[in-house]
C-alpha cells in the first residue's frame, strides 16, 4: 500500500499559536476559561480540558482569566470582558484580526460590505460585528439577488467584498463572478479583498491534487470544522472513495485494505499526533 500524506496537513499557524499559548498558560495559572472551543477539534479540546481548561459559552461565566479562541469573537464581547474586569488572553488568529481591521476601516469610509462565508460560523459572527449596519453575509450564489436589493436600497455606491478565512476558494470566486455579473450599475465601485488565508488555499489545492492520484482519500479532522469539511467536499469531487474521520478508531481496516494508493489530508485544527496514528495504522 502506498500512502501519500499532504505536506499542508495539520495545524496552521493560528491554531498552533493558540494551542501552544493555552498550554503554557495552563502550566502557570488556574481557573482558565475559554469562550467556546479554542479550535474545532474534539481531541485537541479534550486534551486541553484534561490539563485544566474550562470551556464556557457566555463571557459572564468567566471568573478571572478568559481566552478568546482562534476564530475570534464579537466587538461586544470585548466590551463585556472589560466591563467584568477580566484578564483576557486574545488568541484570535492574526488573519482573522486583520479582517476585523479591514471591515472596520471600510465601514468608516462609507462602504457597504458583503462578507462571504457561513452565517453560523464563529469567525463570521465575530467579523460581521465590526462591519457596521451596512453589511450582509452571503453564503451561496442563490442569495445574491436578495442581498443586492438591500444594497441598492441603502443608496451607497461603494461595495467591499471579502471572505471568511476558511471559506472554499472555488465557491468564493464563483460568488464574486456572479455578483459582478448581476451588478449592472457602472457607477458602483466594487473592491474585492481575497481574505481566504494562504494555509486554507494551499491545503485545498493539495487536497484536489492528491485526490486525483489515489484510490481512496482520508480526511482527518473535526466533523464540526469548516475547513476540514471543505477538504472532504473537494476530495470527493476527484476521488469518490473519500472518507472523513476524526480518529483512527473510525477507520474500517477491511475496507481500506482493498485500495493500493491512499491519500491523507488533515484540517487546520488536526494535531500531528492524530495524523501519525492514522498513518501508523495503515502501515
C-alpha distance (Angstrom), angle and dihedral (degrees) to the residues before:
residue distance angle dihedral
X1 . . .
X2 3.81 . .
X3 3.81 116.2 .
X4 3.81 123.1 -160.9
X5 3.81 114.0 -168.2
X6 3.79 117.6 -167.0
X7 3.79 114.7 -115.6
X8 3.81 90.0 -140.6
X9 3.83 94.0 51.7
X10 3.81 116.7 124.2
X11 3.79 138.5 18.8
X12 3.78 117.9 11.4
X13 3.82 119.0 -149.5
X14 3.82 94.9 -93.9
X15 3.81 93.7 51.8
X16 3.80 94.2 41.9
X17 3.81 90.5 51.0
X18 3.82 92.6 48.2
X19 3.82 94.8 47.8
X20 3.82 95.3 44.4
X21 3.81 94.4 48.2
X22 3.81 91.7 46.5
X23 3.81 91.2 51.6
X24 3.82 90.3 49.4
X25 3.80 91.1 50.5
X26 3.81 92.6 48.8
X27 3.82 89.8 57.4
X28 3.80 92.6 59.9
X29 3.80 107.5 27.6
X30 3.79 139.7 48.1
X31 3.81 130.2 -148.2
X32 3.80 94.8 39.6
X33 3.80 113.4 170.3
X34 3.79 128.2 -166.9
X35 3.80 120.7 -158.1
X36 3.81 100.5 -130.9
X37 3.80 124.9 -24.5
X38 3.81 109.8 -33.9
X39 3.82 88.6 -133.6
X40 3.80 133.2 -2.0
X41 3.78 98.0 -98.1
X42 3.80 123.0 102.8
X43 3.82 95.1 -155.7
X44 3.82 94.0 50.7
X45 3.81 91.3 44.6
X46 3.81 93.8 49.4
X47 3.81 90.7 48.7
X48 3.82 90.7 54.3
X49 3.82 91.5 46.2
X50 3.83 89.0 53.4
X51 3.82 87.5 55.3
X52 3.81 92.4 54.0
X53 3.81 107.5 -84.1
X54 3.81 116.9 141.2
X55 3.82 118.0 -151.8
X56 3.81 115.0 -145.7
X57 3.80 131.6 -178.6
X58 3.78 98.6 -154.1
X59 3.81 128.3 47.3
X60 3.81 89.7 -134.7
X61 3.82 89.4 67.2
X62 3.82 90.8 66.0
X63 3.80 116.4 100.2
X64 3.79 105.6 -167.9
X65 3.81 118.7 -33.9
X66 3.78 118.9 43.9
X67 3.80 129.9 -179.5
X68 3.79 121.5 -146.9
X69 3.80 105.4 -143.7
X70 3.81 128.2 -125.6
X71 3.83 93.6 -96.0
X72 3.79 92.5 59.4
X73 3.82 130.2 -132.9
X74 3.78 139.4 -114.8
X75 3.77 124.3 -73.9
X76 3.81 88.9 -114.8
X77 3.82 90.9 58.2
X78 3.81 91.5 61.6
X79 3.80 89.6 49.2
X80 3.81 90.5 51.5
X81 3.82 92.5 48.4
X82 3.80 89.3 52.8
X83 3.81 90.9 48.2
X84 3.83 90.1 51.8
X85 3.83 90.3 47.8
X86 3.81 92.6 -124.2
X87 3.77 124.8 166.4
X88 3.81 103.9 -120.9
X89 3.80 127.0 -156.0
X90 3.79 103.8 -166.6
X91 3.82 109.5 -153.0
X92 3.79 96.2 165.4
X93 3.81 109.6 145.4
X94 3.85 109.2 -97.2
X95 3.83 89.3 -127.8
X96 3.82 89.8 58.1
X97 3.81 92.5 46.4
X98 3.82 88.3 52.2
X99 3.82 89.7 56.3
X100 3.82 90.5 49.8
X101 3.81 88.6 55.5
X102 3.82 92.9 46.2
X103 3.81 95.8 51.6
X104 3.79 92.5 44.3
X105 3.81 90.6 51.2
X106 3.82 94.3 47.8
X107 3.79 92.6 44.0
X108 3.81 88.6 56.0
X109 3.82 88.7 49.5
X110 3.80 89.5 58.3
X111 3.79 100.2 -103.9
X112 3.79 125.3 148.5
X113 3.82 108.8 -130.8
X114 3.78 131.0 -142.3
X115 3.80 110.7 -167.8
X116 3.81 110.1 -164.5
X117 3.79 111.3 -151.3
X118 3.79 147.6 83.7
X119 3.80 111.1 -45.9
X120 3.81 94.3 -144.6
X121 3.82 96.6 45.0
X122 3.85 114.2 113.7
X123 3.81 92.1 -131.0
X124 3.81 92.3 54.3
X125 3.81 92.6 45.5
X126 3.81 89.0 52.4
X127 3.82 95.6 45.0
X128 3.81 96.9 47.7
X129 3.82 89.3 58.5
X130 3.83 88.4 66.6
X131 3.81 94.2 50.5
X132 3.79 99.8 77.9
X133 3.81 123.9 -135.1
X134 3.82 96.5 -53.8
X135 3.79 98.9 73.1
X136 3.79 141.9 98.2
X137 3.80 139.0 -171.6
X138 3.81 119.3 -127.1
X139 3.80 116.7 -164.7
X140 3.82 100.8 167.9
X141 3.80 140.5 13.9
X142 3.80 93.0 -107.2
X143 3.83 89.8 68.2
X144 3.81 96.0 57.0
X145 3.82 97.9 88.9
X146 3.80 93.0 52.4
X147 3.83 93.4 45.4
X148 3.81 92.2 48.9
X149 3.82 90.1 55.6
X150 3.81 89.0 59.3
X151 3.80 90.7 45.8
X152 3.83 92.2 52.1
X153 3.82 91.0 47.3
X154 3.84 89.6 57.2
X155 3.86 89.8 62.5
X156 3.82 88.6 -138.6
X157 3.82 114.4 141.2
X158 3.82 98.9 -166.0
X159 3.80 120.6 80.1
X160 3.81 129.9 -173.3
X161 3.81 117.6 -162.7
X162 3.81 121.6 -169.4
X163 3.80 140.2 146.8
X164 3.77 146.4 -123.3
X165 3.83 106.4 -95.6
X166 3.83 93.6 -117.1
X167 3.81 98.7 41.9
X168 3.81 121.7 126.1
X169 3.82 109.7 -86.5
X170 3.81 90.9 -147.7
X171 3.83 93.6 50.4
X172 3.81 91.9 46.1
X173 3.82 91.9 52.4
X174 3.81 91.3 47.1
X175 3.81 92.7 50.5
X176 3.82 92.3 47.6
X177 3.82 91.4 49.4
X178 3.82 91.8 49.0
X179 3.81 91.1 45.4
X180 3.80 92.5 53.9
X181 3.81 91.2 47.6
X182 3.80 92.1 52.7
X183 3.81 94.7 47.9
X184 3.80 102.6 83.8
X185 3.79 97.4 169.5
X186 3.81 111.8 102.2
X187 3.80 90.8 -164.0
X188 3.80 91.5 68.2
X189 3.79 114.6 98.1
X190 3.81 111.3 -145.1
X191 3.80 122.2 -166.5
X192 3.80 118.8 -174.3
X193 3.81 120.5 -162.2
X194 3.80 117.2 -164.7
X195 3.79 98.0 -142.2
X196 3.81 99.5 158.7
X197 3.81 100.4 118.5
X198 3.81 121.0 -112.4
X199 3.81 92.1 -119.9
X200 3.81 89.7 58.1
X201 3.81 93.6 44.7
X202 3.81 94.7 47.9
X203 3.80 92.3 45.5
X204 3.81 91.4 51.8
X205 3.81 90.9 48.2
X206 3.80 91.6 49.5
X207 3.82 92.1 47.5
X208 3.81 91.4 56.4
X209 3.82 91.9 44.2
X210 3.83 94.4 51.8
X211 3.83 93.4 40.8
X212 3.82 89.4 60.3
X213 3.82 91.2 56.0
X214 3.82 103.4 45.8
X215 3.81 141.5 68.6
X216 3.81 94.1 -137.0
X217 3.79 132.2 19.4
X218 3.81 121.9 -152.2
X219 3.79 116.7 -162.0
X220 3.81 114.3 -166.3
X221 3.79 121.7 -159.3
X222 3.78 149.7 82.7
X223 3.80 115.3 -42.4
X224 3.83 87.2 -138.2
X225 3.82 92.9 51.1
X226 3.80 114.7 112.5
X227 3.80 96.0 -155.3
X228 3.83 92.9 45.6
X229 3.81 92.2 52.3
X230 3.80 90.3 50.6
X231 3.82 89.8 53.5
X232 3.80 88.2 52.9
X233 3.83 92.2 49.6
X234 3.81 91.8 48.8
X235 3.81 93.1 46.8
X236 3.79 91.2 49.2
X237 3.81 90.1 58.0
X238 3.81 91.9 61.6
X239 3.80 103.1 25.1
X240 3.81 117.1 37.5
X241 3.83 90.1 -164.1
X242 3.81 94.3 69.5
X243 3.79 120.8 139.9
X244 3.80 132.4 -174.4
X245 3.81 117.7 -145.7
X246 3.78 135.6 169.2
X247 3.83 96.7 -156.6
X248 3.81 140.5 7.7
X249 3.82 88.9 -102.2
X250 3.81 89.3 74.1
X251 3.81 92.5 59.1
X252 3.79 116.7 108.5
X253 3.81 99.8 -142.0
X254 3.81 95.5 -164.8
X255 3.80 91.4 51.0
X256 3.82 94.4 48.5
X257 3.83 91.8 46.9
X258 3.79 89.3 69.4
X259 3.80 91.9 69.4
X260 3.79 128.7 79.3
X261 3.81 100.4 -163.7
X262 3.82 120.9 43.6
X263 3.81 126.5 -172.2
X264 3.80 123.7 -159.8
X265 3.79 129.0 -165.1
X266 3.80 127.5 163.2
X267 3.80 137.0 -158.6
X268 3.80 125.4 -105.7
X269 3.82 91.5 -101.9
X270 3.81 96.1 49.5
X271 3.80 115.9 110.5
X272 3.79 123.1 -130.3
X273 3.79 87.1 -121.1
X274 3.83 90.6 62.9
X275 3.81 91.9 48.0
X276 3.82 93.2 47.6
X277 3.80 92.5 49.7
X278 3.83 91.1 55.5
X279 3.82 92.4 47.5
X280 3.80 90.2 47.9
X281 3.81 91.3 52.4
X282 3.80 92.0 49.2
X283 3.80 91.3 49.8
